[in-house]
Amino acid sequence: MITIHVNLRTTPAHIASLSYRLALASQTYMRDAGTLSWTVHQSASDPTSFMIVEMFADEAAKGVHIANPFFKEQDEIVKPWLVAFELTEWRGVEGGWVPTEPKDLKK
C-alpha cells in the first residue's frame, strides 16, 4: 500500500475555489482502479491550509491516478492558487492496515 500526504496552502481569496476543486478531485479519483482512499482535510486553525491523504493499493494504482486526465487539468487550475506545496510518500507496514478483517499476527 502507498500513502501520499500532500500539504497545501492557498490565499484567503482562493479558499472556496480550492476547497471545491479538491472535493471534486476526491469524487473523481475515488473511481480510479486501486485507489483505496482519497480524502481532503482543512486545518481547524488555518482555513488556508489543506491536507490530502491518498491511499493506493500499489504502484500500478498510483500510475492509474497519475494517468487520469483530470490529474493534469487539476494541476493547471489549482497550481496558481497555491503559496505552499509539500508531498511525502509512505509505504504501508505489513499488517499495519486492516482493510477488511484483522490479520492474526501471533506466531
C-alpha positions in Angstrom: 0.0 0.0 0.0 1.2 3.5 -0.8 0.0 6.6 1.1 0.7 10.1 -0.1 0.3 13.1 2.1 0.0 16.5 0.4 0.0 19.7 2.4 -1.2 22.8 0.5 -1.7 26.4 1.5 -3.6 29.0 -0.5 -4.5 32.6 -0.2 -7.7 33.7 1.6 -9.2 34.7 -1.7 -8.9 31.2 -3.1 -10.1 29.1 -0.1 -13.6 28.4 -1.6 -12.3 27.7 -5.1 -9.6 25.3 -3.8 -12.0 23.6 -1.4 -14.4 23.0 -4.3 -11.7 21.7 -6.7 -10.2 19.3 -4.0 -13.7 17.9 -3.2 -14.2 17.4 -7.0 -10.8 15.6 -7.2 -11.8 13.3 -4.3 -15.0 12.3 -6.1 -13.1 11.8 -9.4 -10.1 9.9 -8.0 -12.1 7.5 -5.8 -13.4 6.0 -9.1 -9.9 5.0 -10.2 -8.9 1.4 -10.0 -6.7 0.6 -7.0 -7.5 3.9 -5.2 -8.3 2.9 -1.6 -8.9 6.4 -0.3 -8.5 10.0 -1.4 -9.6 12.4 1.3 -9.3 16.2 1.8 -8.9 17.9 5.1 -8.9 21.6 6.0 -7.0 22.9 9.0 -9.1 23.7 12.1 -6.8 26.6 12.9 -5.8 27.9 9.5 -8.5 27.9 6.8 -5.9 28.5 4.1 -4.2 25.2 4.9 -5.3 21.9 3.4 -4.1 18.3 3.6 -4.8 15.5 1.1 -4.4 11.8 2.1 -4.2 9.5 -0.9 -4.0 5.7 -0.5 -3.3 3.3 -3.3 -3.1 -0.5 -3.4 0.2 -0.5 -5.3 2.4 1.3 -7.8 0.1 0.4 -10.7 -2.9 2.1 -8.9 -0.7 5.2 -8.3 0.0 5.1 -12.1 -3.7 5.0 -12.9 -4.2 8.0 -10.7 -1.4 10.0 -12.4 -2.7 8.9 -15.9 -6.2 10.2 -15.1 -6.8 13.1 -17.5 -8.3 15.0 -14.5 -4.8 15.0 -12.8 -3.2 17.3 -15.4 -6.4 19.5 -15.6 -6.5 19.8 -11.8 -2.8 20.8 -11.6 -3.2 23.5 -14.2 -6.2 25.0 -12.5 -5.1 24.8 -8.8 -1.3 25.4 -9.0 -1.6 29.2 -9.5 -3.7 29.4 -6.3 -1.0 27.8 -4.1 1.5 29.5 -1.9 2.9 26.3 -0.4 3.0 22.6 -1.5 4.6 19.6 0.1 4.3 16.0 -0.8 5.5 13.0 1.1 5.1 9.3 0.1 4.8 6.5 2.6 4.8 2.7 2.3 2.4 0.6 4.4 3.8 -1.7 7.0 2.8 -5.3 6.6 -0.2 -6.0 8.9 -0.4 -2.3 9.8 -3.5 -1.6 7.8 -6.7 -3.6 8.1 -9.0 -3.1 5.1 -11.4 -5.9 5.9 -10.6 -8.4 8.5 -7.8 -8.3 11.2 -4.8 -10.4 10.4 -3.6 -12.7 13.1 0.0 -11.6 13.9 0.6 -14.0 16.7 3.2 -16.6 15.9 
